[in-house]
Amino acid sequence: MLVPNANRLAIYKALFKAGVLCAPKDVYKPKHDDIDVPNLHLSNLMQSLVSRGYAREKFSWQWYYWFLTDEGIEYLRNYLHFPEDVKPDTLMKQDK
């Protein structure tokens, strides 16, 4: 599926920032809850990342949950031209 570059960048940036994404299994939903892109674009891009081994997918109660792998972090860092010290929120240590 052809996804507009603006939507691809928005999805990749949100995925890299958090390290995880979730979406309902509803391809007819006009817009994702958190990102201003159609749910179909998000599902198809994430399916592509899963098939290439850049993300893991879990499915529960009609919701998809995607988690970045280490290879996916490197791929998105190169794709988005982020420096090496930038990491997803899931890898950051929280201050207590």
Long-range contacts (C-beta under 8 A, 24 or more apart in sequence): 1-40, 1-41, 1-44, 3-41, 3-44, 3-45, 4-41, 7-37, 7-38, 7-41, 8-41, 8-45, 9-80, 10-35, 10-36, 10-37, 11-35, 11-37, 11-41, 11-42, 11-45, 11-46, 12-45, 12-76, 12-79, 12-80, 13-80, 15-46, 15-55, 15-66, 15-68, 15-76, 16-68, 16-73, 16-76, 16-77, 16-80, 16-82, 16-88, 17-88, 17-89, 18-88, 18-89, 18-90, 19-67, 19-68, 19-73, 19-88, 19-89, 19-90, 19-91, 20-65, 20-66, 20-67, 20-68, 20-90, 21-46, 21-65, 21-66, 22-63, 22-64, 22-65, 22-66, 23-63, 23-64, 24-62, 24-63, 24-64, 25-59, 25-62, 25-63, 25-64
